[in-house]
Amino acid sequence: MGWFLRQAGDHDRAQLTAALNTAVDDSGLLDALDHAAGRGGLRRFVIQFQHRGGRARLLSLDTEPLASGGPPDGTTFDARGPGLERVVEDLARRLPPGFEFERLHVGFVRDQLAATSGPSGGPTASPVEVSLRFDEDCAGFSLGSLRQPQGKGSVVETAAYQRALGQWTQQMSEVQRGWIQPAPGEEWWLDGNTLHLGAEQGRRLIVEPIASFVPSTGDFTWLLERVAGPEEPFREREHRLELERVIELVLFAGARLGHRGVFQGEAEEPAGVLFFAGVRE
C-alpha cells in the first residue's frame, strides 16, 4: 500500500486526488521550482526534502549535466533553495485533513523554451513536468525515473560555448578589473559614444554599448553593432537569462572586443533596465 492509499483510507479517492492537486497548485510549488532552476535551459533533477514539526529542510539535489543544461544554475539555486523549503511547508498545511508526510521527493523536468510569443511579445514559459513522491513512495524514485527533457537547450549552456568561455577566462578577468558602476545617486548619461559620469566636470569615458537587461523578466538584448564572436549567444540578438549569465556574457564580449572595462548603470527610462557598455578609453 502506497502513501496515498494509506492516507486516503475509506474516503472518496477522486475527491482527495482533486484536493491534493489543488493544494499543490495553490502552494505555488511548480512556479517556485521553475524559478529556482534559473531562466531558460533544459532541466532535469530530483530534490529531496524532510518535513518534521511543520518545518521543511532541503536535503539533497540529484542531477547530472546534459549536452545542454540539466542541473539548475548553481548560484541561482543556492539563493532560492530556502524559498523552496517555505513552499513545501505551505504545501503541507494545504493538504487534506489527516494527510501528513515526513519525506518528499520532487522530480523536475523542463523542456525547451516555447517558441510562441506571450502577451508581452516575448517567449512563453517552458513546458514543465513535476513529479511528487511522499514517504514510502520515495523508495526507488530517483533521477533515472525522470524522462529526458525535449528540445534545444539554452545557447549559453552548450558544450561549444562553455569551451570557448573557458579559453577566454584570463582576458575576462582583466576586463572585470575595469568594471565601473555609478555611486548611489551619481548621475550618468550617454552622448554618442561618450559616457558622462558625475557632474559636468566628472569623468568622461569613450564606450561601446554592449547590451541591456531587464532583471524582472530576464530579457537580455544586444546593443552591439558588431558581432562579438561566432558562438550562438553572440549571433542571437535576444535571450532570457539570469543576471550571473548576463555578466558572464558581457565580460566575454568585452574581452573579445578588446575593451578595457565595462560600465554598468541603471536607466531612468524605462526604470529598472540595466545598461552595459564596454570602456574603450
N, C-alpha and C positions, 0 to 999 in steps of 0.2 A: 504494500500500500504506500503510495506516494504522499508527499506533503499536502497537496490539495485535498485528496480524498480523506486523509486523516483529519484535516481541519473542517471539512465540509460536514462530515457525519451524515445525519439524515436530512439535512437541509436541501432545498432546491438548488441543484448544482448549476443550472443555467443562470439563475439569478445571482448566485455567488460569483460565477465567472464574470458576469457583467459588472458586478460591484468591484471585483478585483481589477478589471480593466479600467474602470473609472478612477479607482484610486491611483493607478499608475499614471494615467493621463493627467489627473489633477495635481499630482506631485511635481510635475514638470521634469520627470526623470529623463525622458528622451532628449529634450532640449538641453538639459544640463550636461548630458553625456556628449552631445554634439558640440557644445560649447567647449568642454574640457578637451576634446580631441583636436581642437585647432581648426581654423578655417581652411576649407578646401582639402583635397587629397583623399586617397583611398585609405580606409582604416579597418583594422581587424584586431580586436583584443578582448580579453576577459578580465574583469575586475572582481576581486573577492572582498566582501565586506563581513564584518562581525557586528551583530546588533544585540546589545545587552543593556538592561536597565534603561531603555529609552535612548541610549547613545549608540551611534554607529561609528565604526572605525574601518578605514580602508586598509586592508591587509596586504594586498599584492596586486600587481598588474602583470598579466601574462600576454605577451605579444611577440612578434618576430617581424623583421624587415621583409618587405615585398620588393619587387622590381622597382616600384614607386610607392612610397608611403608604407603603411602597416601600423607602426606604433603611433600614438599621439605625439604632438610636438612636446618635447621634454619640458622646457621651461613653462610653457602654457599649462601643461597638465599638472606640474608641481604647484603652480599658483592656484589652480582651480579645483584641486583634489578635495580640500576641506569643504568646498561648496557641495560636492557630491555627497559627502557624509551627511550634511544637513538635509539634503533632498531625500536620502534613504530614511532618515529619522522621520521626515514628514510623511513618506510613503507608509511607514509602519503605523503611524497614527491614523491614516486614512483607510486602512484595511477593514474589512467587515468585522463586526464584534467577534472576539474569540480567535481571530486569525493572528498567530504570532510566529516569529522566526528568530533564530539566532545566527544563521548563516545565510548569505545571499551571494550568488554568483551572477554577474551580469555580462552577457556576451554582446558585443557591439560590432556591427559591420556597416561600413558606409561606402556606397558606390560612387561612381563618377559624378561630379557636379553637373546638375541638369543644364542642358544647353538652352532651354527656353527661357524667355525673359520674365521676370517678376513684375509687380506693379511699378517699381521704380525704374524699370528698364534693364536692371542687372540680372544675373543668373539666379534662378530659384534654388531652393535648398536641395541638397543631395539626398537621394533615396537612402534611408537609414533602416536597419533591421536590428531590433533589440530582443534578446532572449533572457528570461529570468528563471533562476532555479533557487528554491528555498530548502534549507536544512538537508534532509536525506536525499532530495533530488539533485543536490550538488555533486554527489558521487558520480564520477565518470564524465562530468561536464567540464570540458577544457577547451583550449584554443582549437584543437582538432575537431571539435563538434561544430565549429562555425564554417560556413561556406566561404569561398574566396570572393572578395569584392570584385565587381564588374566595372569595366570601362577604363578610361585613361586617367592616370593619377595627376597630381599637381606637377606642373613643369619645374618647380623648384625642389622636387623630391626625387627626380630621376637620377639614375646612376651616372649618366653622362654629365649632368650639371654638377653633381656633387664632386666628381673627379676634377672638373675644371675649377671648381671652387677651391679645392684643396691645393691646386697648383698656384693659386694667387693669394694664399694666406698672408705671406710676408708683406706683399705690396698693400693689401687691405689694411694691415695693422699700421702701416706708415700713414695711410690716408686717415685712419681713425684717430691718430695722434693729433691731426689737424682739425678735429671736429669742433664746430663753433655753434653755440646757441645764445640767443639774447638773454641778458639778465632779466629777472622778473620786472615787468613794467617798461623795459627798454624797447624803444621803437625801432622798426626796421622797414625799409621799403626798397623796391626794385625799380631801377630806371634803366631800361635796356638790359645790358649785361653788367651794370654797376649796382652793387648792393650796398645801401647806406645803412649803417648800424649805429644807433645812438643819435645824438643831437646833430645839428647841421655840421658841426666841426668834428663829428665822430669818425669812425672807421669807414673806409670805402674799400670794397672788395670787388675784383673782377671775377664773375661767376658764370657758370653754365647751368641753367635749370635742369634738374635731373628728373624729379618725379613729384607727384602729390599723393597724399594718403589720407583717407578718412577713417580714423580709428574706430568709430562707432559701427561702421559697416564692413571694414576690411577692404574697401575699394582702393586699389593702387593703380595709378596711371602714369605712364612715362611721359615726360615733357621734353625729352631729348630730341634734337633734330637729326641726330645720327645714331646708328645702332652701336651699342657698347660691346657686342660680341656675337658670335654665331649661334650660341646656345638659345634654346627656345624661350626662356624667360625674357631675353632681351628682344626677341623678334615679335612677341605678342604685346600689344600696347596696354592691355588691362589685365589685372589679376585680382584675386581675393586672397589676402594674406594676413597673418598676424604681424604685429609690429617688429618682432625679432627677425622675421624673414625679410621684412622691408628694409631694415637697417643693413642686414647682410647683403641684400641685392644692391642697395645704393652704394655701399662700400666697394662691392665688386665692380660696379660700373665706374666708380671714381678711380679705382686702381687701373682699370683697363684704359680709361681715357686720359690718364696722366694728371689727375687732379691732386693738388697739394693738401686738400682737406675737404670737408663737407660742412655746409651751413644747414641747420635745421631751424625753422621758425614756424610759428602758428599763424595762419592767415586770419585777418579780421572778417573778411567776407570771401567765401562763406565761413562762418565761425567754426572752429574746431578742426579745420583741414590743415594738415601738416605739409610744409613745403620744404623740399630738399634741393640744394644747388651745390655743384662742385666748385670749389675755390681754385681759381687758376692763378691769380696774382693777389 
